[in-house]
Amino acid sequence: MLPAFTYHPQPIETGAIKASDAKCECCSKARGFIYTASLYCADEVESVCPWCIADGSAAEKFDGMFSDDYPLVDAGLDPEIIDEVTKRTPGFSSWQQEVWLSCCSDACEFHGDASKADVSAMTLEVFRSTFDDSRLTEEFFTEFKQNYSPGGNPAIYKWKCRKCSKVLYYADYT
C-alpha cells in the first residue's frame, strides 16, 4: 500500500507515481512504484520511491524539493505546511514551473488535470482567474471550452481547499 499524501491524495491517478520495478536511488529498493515528476536538486535523480518522498528522506538526501516553495511562502503559509508540500509530497509535471495553490491559510490538495466537464462548467470569471487575465473574451472562452483536452497545452490543473472545499484551477502553457 502506498503512503498517504495529505496534499496529493491520488498520485497514481494524477500520473505523479507509476508502477515500476526501478530501484529507488534513495533507499536502493525496488518497491513497485516510482515518482515520475521532477526532484529539484543539484544531482540527476531519476528514480525515487513514494516512501522516500513521504518520510522526507529523498528531499534530505538530495537536498531537493518536489515543488517550488515560492508560491506557498508568498501566500504566508506555515513553514511546516511548506515543508510537507515541497519535501514530503509528490510534485507534478507542468509546462513551466509548477505553482502549488493555497486557500484558507493552507496548501490545497492537487487533483491533476481538470476534466473536460470541469472546464465546461467554468464561468467566464473562473476562467479569467485561472489564466490570471481579465482581458480574455467570452468568444475565446467558448472556443477554449470546446477544444480543451486534459493533459494538453494549455494545461488546467485542479485543486481543492482542505478547509472550505472550494475548487480552484491553475493554467499553465508553453
Sequence and secondary structure as in RCSB ss.txt:
>XXXX:A:sequence
MLPAFTYHPQPIETGAIKASDAKCECCSKARGFIYTASLYCADEVESVCPWCIADGSAAEKFDGMFSDDYPLVDA
GLDPEIIDEVTKRTPGFSSWQQEVWLSCCSDACEFHGDASKADVSAMTLEVFRSTFDDSRLTEEFFTEFKQNYSP
GGNPAIYKWKCRKCSKVLYYADYT
>XXXX:A:secstr
     TT S HHHHTSEEE     TTT    SEEE S  BSSS      HHHHHTSHHHHHHT BSS SHHHHHT
T  HHHHHHHHHSS     SSS    EETTEE EEEEE  HHHHHT  HHHHHHHHT TT  HHHHHHHHHH  T
TSSSEEEEEE TTT  EEEEEE  
